[in-house]
Amino acid sequence: THNMDFVHYISTRALVLHRGELLFDGEPEKLFENTILLDKTGLELPFFIQARREIGENLPESLKNVKNSYELMALIK
């Protein structure tokens, strides 16, 4: 899948193929740390990770243990 939000939510392992070559095989969190690989392959960070990086240290205490956008949505409901 190219849906990185789904990968972030459900996967424990990610494989990245680009032009027939395996470029990554590992934990999704490690993939999301590799901005060079993401740029090269045209993959985007999951929305939740983008938002957390932009908010940074200003993240409310109640949200610090939330791991993905699905958990966030459950808190909002």
Salt bridges, closest charged atoms under 4 A:
ASP25 OD1 - ARG13 NE 2.80
GLU29 OE2 - HIS8 NE2 3.12
GLU61 OE1 - LYS64 NZ 3.47
